[in-house]
Amino acid sequence: MTGKTHVSAGLLVGALTTEHFHIDIFSNVTVICLAIVSSLLPDICHTRSKVGRQFKVLSVLINLFFGHRTFTHSLLFLGIIIFLLNLIQTPTYYLVSIIGAMASHVILDMLTPRGVKLLYPIPLTIKFPFTFKTGGMVDASLATALSIGALYIFFQTFLIDLIHYISHSFLG
């Protein structure tokens, strides 16, 4: 999947997290930013990815040792991140946002023909029975749908109030 699709999924994870935890505005913004960045983090293993270009040396090293869509796209990597976040006593809403966004990345990449090494170091490629080309129409449509879902969650109270107001104002 493209970076845009991963960011859209991260935005949705952030929106769902803020909706679930009902936290203050500062924490809401932080959760959303963490989710967006975390949605791109598994591609640190790809030197031409958005995050790989920002951390070139780290990206080259990870790619050299592990390759693309292996360790950073695995349950082992997610487990290590969970352990580290718990070690530094990360608030639950930040942890959920980070891990949820990283997991969304892995799940989206499982929708591509290349799949991921989810059980790394076991060299088994995991992908869904139906896959889509990265950068294709399905990828773009998915990014759009995920973004619309996030926007709905962010503005659902306003939209519900607006619909309620319109229905009572014009329909009696």
C-alpha positions in Angstrom: 0.0 0.0 0.0 1.1 3.6 -0.5 2.1 5.9 2.3 -1.2 7.8 1.8 -3.2 4.7 2.5 -1.1 3.9 5.6 -1.5 7.5 6.8 -5.3 7.3 6.2 -5.4 4.2 8.3 -3.3 5.8 11.0 -5.7 8.8 11.1 -8.6 6.4 11.5 -6.8 4.6 14.3 -6.1 7.9 16.0 -9.8 9.0 15.6 -11.0 5.7 17.1 -8.6 6.0 20.0 -9.6 9.6 20.8 -13.3 8.6 20.6 -12.8 5.6 22.9 -10.7 7.3 25.6 -12.4 10.7 25.7 -9.1 12.5 26.5 -8.2 16.2 26.6 -7.5 18.2 23.4 -3.7 18.1 23.8 -3.8 14.3 24.2 -6.2 14.0 21.3 -3.7 15.9 19.0 -0.8 13.8 20.4 -2.7 10.5 19.8 -3.5 11.5 16.2 0.1 12.5 15.5 1.5 9.4 17.1 -1.0 7.2 15.1 0.0 8.9 11.8 3.7 8.5 12.4 3.3 5.0 13.7 1.3 4.0 10.6 4.5 4.6 8.6 7.0 3.2 11.1 7.1 -0.4 9.8 8.4 0.8 6.5 11.6 2.0 8.2 13.0 -1.1 6.5 12.5 0.4 3.1 15.1 3.1 2.3 12.7 4.9 -0.2 9.7 5.0 2.1 8.6 8.3 3.8 10.1 7.2 7.1 13.1 5.5 5.5 14.1 8.7 3.8 14.0 10.6 7.1 16.1 8.1 9.0 18.4 7.0 6.1 21.2 5.3 8.1 18.8 3.4 10.4 16.7 2.4 7.3 19.8 1.1 5.5 20.9 -0.9 8.5 17.5 -2.4 9.1 17.1 -3.3 5.4 20.6 -4.8 5.4 20.0 -7.0 8.4 16.4 -7.9 7.8 15.2 -6.9 4.3 11.8 -5.4 3.5 8.5 -6.5 5.1 10.2 -9.0 7.5 11.1 -8.0 11.1 9.4 -4.6 11.1 6.2 -6.2 9.7 6.1 -9.0 12.3 4.3 -9.8 15.5 7.8 -10.0 17.1 8.4 -6.3 16.3 5.0 -5.3 17.6 5.7 -7.3 20.7 9.0 -5.6 21.3 7.4 -2.1 20.8 4.6 -3.0 23.3 7.3 -4.2 25.8 9.3 -1.0 25.4 6.2 1.3 25.6 5.2 -0.6 28.8 8.7 -0.3 30.1 8.6 3.5 29.9 5.0 3.5 31.3 3.3 4.9 28.2 -0.3 6.0 28.9 -2.7 3.4 27.5 -4.2 5.7 24.9 -0.8 6.4 23.4 0.1 2.7 23.4 -3.2 1.8 21.7 -2.7 4.5 19.1 0.9 3.5 18.3 0.3 -0.3 18.2 -3.1 0.0 16.4 -1.5 2.2 13.7 1.5 -0.1 13.3 -0.8 -3.1 13.1 -3.0 -1.3 10.5 0.2 -0.9 8.4 0.9 -4.7 8.6 -2.7 -5.6 7.8 -2.8 -3.3 4.8 0.5 -4.8 3.5 -1.1 -8.2 3.9 -3.6 -7.1 1.2 -0.8 -6.8 -1.4 0.5 -9.7 -3.5 3.9 -9.5 -1.7 2.4 -10.0 1.8 4.5 -9.8 5.0 6.6 -12.1 7.1 4.2 -11.8 10.0 5.7 -14.7 12.0 9.3 -13.6 11.4 11.8 -15.2 11.9 9.8 -18.0 10.5 10.2 -17.4 6.7 6.5 -17.7 5.9 4.8 -15.1 3.8 1.3 -14.2 5.1 -1.2 -12.4 2.8 -4.9 -12.3 2.4 -6.5 -14.6 -0.2 -7.5 -11.5 -2.1 -4.8 -9.0 -2.8 -4.5 -5.6 -4.6 -1.8 -3.8 -6.4 0.0 -1.1 -4.5 -0.8 2.3 -6.0 -3.8 1.0 -7.9 -7.5 2.0 -7.8 -8.3 -0.2 -4.8 -5.4 1.3 -2.9 -6.6 4.9 -3.6 -10.2 3.9 -2.9 -9.2 2.4 0.4 -7.2 5.5 1.4 -10.3 7.6 0.6 -12.7 5.4 2.6 -10.3 5.3 5.6 -10.1 9.1 5.5 -13.8 9.5 5.3 -14.2 7.1 8.2 -11.8 9.2 10.3 -13.5 12.5 9.4 -16.9 11.0 10.3 -15.6 10.0 13.7 -14.0 13.4 14.3 -17.2 15.2 13.4 -20.0 12.7 14.2 -21.4 14.7 17.1 -21.6 17.8 14.9 -23.2 15.8 12.0 -25.7 14.1 14.2 -26.7 17.5 15.8 -26.9 19.0 12.3 -29.1 16.2 11.0 -31.3 16.5 14.1 -31.6 20.3 13.7 -32.5 20.0 10.0 -35.0 17.2 10.5 -36.8 19.2 13.3 -36.5 22.6 11.5 -37.8 21.5 8.1 -39.8 18.4 8.8 -41.6 19.6 11.9 
